[in-house]
Amino acid sequence: MNGLEMLEAKNVSINYGTRQAVVNVSLSVSAGVMTAIVGANGAGKSSLLRALNGAIPPSSGEVLLDGKPLNSFARRAIGRRIAVVTQESLLAFPVSVLEYVLGGRYAWAGSGTWGWESERDLEIAADVLRQTELEKFSARLMNELSGGERQRAVLARALATEAGNLLLDEPTANLDLAHQASMLQLVRAHCDERAAAAVIVTHDINLAAEFADHIVVLKAGRLIAAGKPHEVLTEGLLREVLEIKVLVDAHPLSGAPRITPAHEARR
């Protein structure tokens, strides 16, 4: 891990034309902390995450990395400090899992040509393939993997950057329950063991409650609440944000808040 950088959004607003996607939102993440951003569709979750990576500039406010404006860093420097995991995307050409994961080391390369991999790069790639249980797939083509395996490879590529900050946009979308849990267990372990910071956008509030240290709730681009899962994930607040009645109790094993939609019985 390369330093313990703090990533911070200060009074960030994001506009798309006349539409306000994010309105005056502030948040900060630091080493070892896993933050989940939750809210309904159109709440501004992904837009805020993209601003944290510098992919889109805020209309107002600023994003800071270790106290310095994010836009003052070169893209390669950002790539060494912030890694992004998006929903599974199609690859334009066949590439092996090992080659794909090694692409995460590009920000550390001394030149822009292929064939730059050092012994250190190969060691790191082997380590993250082990962490993500993809060692036996290293020579397989990405388009030959299952959806869950491919998404683990996307995470492995991000881990290979050794970035101190992980930004994950719906990393469990389209995965079955087992793969959803294993994906977030990997991220949780990375925060705990490598002192990384992680910010996860998710629609699955139960997964957020189970794995995250900190919950940020957005509605219509505005910050509604932020805090520990048991402080934030209350029946009243979730009904306000999701516009549905829910029941909140404690998970029988972990004690984390457990959210169940409360539907009226049909007659």
N, C-alpha and C positions, 0 to 999 in steps of 0.2 A: 504494500500500500504506500502510495507516494504522498505522504503528508496527510493532515487531518483538516482538509479545507471545509469551511462552512459555506453553504449555498443559501442565498437569501433573496427573497423577493420583497421589495419595499414599495407599498402603495401602487402595485402594478395594475394598469388598465390596458385592455386590448380591444381595439375596435376593428371591425370588418365593414368598411364603409360607414354607414350610419348605425349599424348594429353593434351594441356593446356586448362582447363575449365575456369579458372579465372586467370587474369594476372595483378598483381600489383595494386589491387583495395584498396582504402581507403574510409571509410565512418564512420560517427558517428551518433548516435541517442541519444536523451536525453528526459527528462520528458516532457510529453504533446505533443510530436512531432510524427506525423504519416508520415512515409516514404514509398514510393512505389518504388519498383525495377521493371523496365519494359525493354522489349527488345524482339527480335524474339526468336523462339525456338533455343536452343543450345547456348544462349547468356551467360550462366553461372549463371543465377538468382538463381535457387534452390541450386546449389553448394555453392554459397556465403552465402545463408541463413543457410544452414546446418553447415557451418564453424562458423557462428555467434552463433550457439547453442552448438558448441563443438562436433557435431555428426561426423564430419570429420576434421582431422587436416590439417592446411595449409601446403603446400609444402615449402612455405617461407612466411615471414611476421608473424604477430601475431594478435590475437583477445584479447582485453582487456575488463574487466568488472570492472567498477569503478577504472580504472587505474592499475588493477592487471591482469596478464596473465590468460586467461580463464582456461588454463590447470592446473593452480595451485589450482582450486576449486574442491572439491569432487562433484560427480554427483548429490547428494542430494542437496547440496548447490546451484548448478546451477539450479536445478529444482525449488528451492524457488525463484529464481530471473529471470529466463527466462522460459516462457511458449510457447509451439509450437502448432500451429493449422495446420494440414496437410489436403490434400484432403480427402474426405470421404473414410474411410476404412471399410472393413467387420470385424465384431466381431466374434471371434472363438467360443463364447459360449453366451447363453442368459443372459442378465444383464439388470436390470431396469435402467431407466434414472437417478434416484437418486443415485444408486450405481455407475454408470459410472461417474457421476459428482463428487462424493465423492472421486473417484480415484485421482482427481487432488489435494487432500489434503495429499496424501501419503508422499510427501517430508517433511511434518511437523509431521509425526507420530513418536512416540517414539519407536515403535517396528515394525517388519516386518510381523506381523500376522494380519489376518482379525479380525474385531471387535474392532479396535482401535479408531473408530470415537468418537470425543469429542463433547460436546455441542456446542463448538465454530465451529467445522467442519460442523455440521448440520446447524447452523445459516448461515454460509457462503454459503453452498450449496443451502439453501432456497433462499438466496438473489440473487445468480446468476441465479437460475431458474426463479425468478421473472424478472430479467433484460432481459433474453432471451425469455420471454413469454412461458416458458415450465412448469409452475407450475402444470397445469392440467395433464401433461404427466409424472409426477415424478414416478409413479408406473408402467408405461407402459414399455415393453421391447424395447430395442433399435432397434431390428430388426423388430418391428412393426410400426416404425415411417416412415414418408415420407423422401425423400432425404433432403429437406430443414430443416425439424425438426431435423433430425439426425445431420446435419452440425451445427445447432444452439447448439445442445448438446455437440458437440466437442468444440465449442467456450466456452460454459459454463464450461466445465471441465478445460479449460485453465484459465479462469477467476478465478476459485476456488483456484488456486494456490496462488493468490494475488501477483503474480510476477510483478515486475516493467517493464518488457520487454515482449512484445508479438511478436512472429515471426509467420507469416501466409503465407503458401505456397499454392497459388491458392485457397483461401478459398471459392471463389464464383463459382468454376468450377462445371458444371453440374447443377447449380441452375437457376431457372427462374428469370426474371427481378426483380420481387418483392422481392424475397429472396436475390438476389444479393445486392440490395440497403439496405435491412434491416440488412444484415450481416455487411456491412461496416458502417452503421449508429451506430450499437452497438459498433464497435471498435472505431469509432470517439468519441462517448460519453465517452467511457472508458478513452481515452486519455485526453479529456477535463475535465471530472469530477473527475477522480482518478489520474491524473498526470502520466499516464502510457506512455511508449514509444512503438510504434508499427512499425514493418517493414513488408510490404506486398509485396509478389511476385505476379504479375498479368499480364495476357495478355490483359486485358481490360483497354486500355489507358484512355478511357472516365471516367471509375470509379476512376482510379488513379487521374485524373485531378480534379474530383469533390470532393474527400474526403481527399486526402493527402496534407500535408503541404510542403513536399519535394519530389522531383522526382529524382531518380537515373536511368540513361539510360546506359545499357550495350549492347555491340555488340562484338561477338566473344570473350567473356571473358574480354573485356577491358572497362574501364569507359569512356564513350563518353561525358557525360554531367551530371551535378547535379545542382539542384537549385529549385526555386519555379516553380509551374506548368506553369505559363505564361511566365517564362523566358526560360524554357527548351523545352516545347512542341510547337515547331515551325514547319512550313511546311518543311523547308529545312532540319532540323535535323531528323524529322520523315521519310522523304523520304530517307535519307541516311541510317538510321537504319533499317527501315522496307522494304526498296526497293520497295516502292509503292507510287504513288502520292496521297497526301491527301490535304484536305481543312481544315483550322483551323479558327474557328470563336468563338464568345463568347456564352456560354449557355444563353438563354434569361432570365432565372430565377436567376441563381447563379452567372453568369459572368465568370465562369470557362472556360478554353479552351475546345472547343468541336471539336472533330476530326472526319472527314467524309472521307472515301476512295473516290477518284475521278476516276471513271471508264469512259472510253470513251464510248459514246453511240454507240450501234450496228447499222449498216446500213443494 
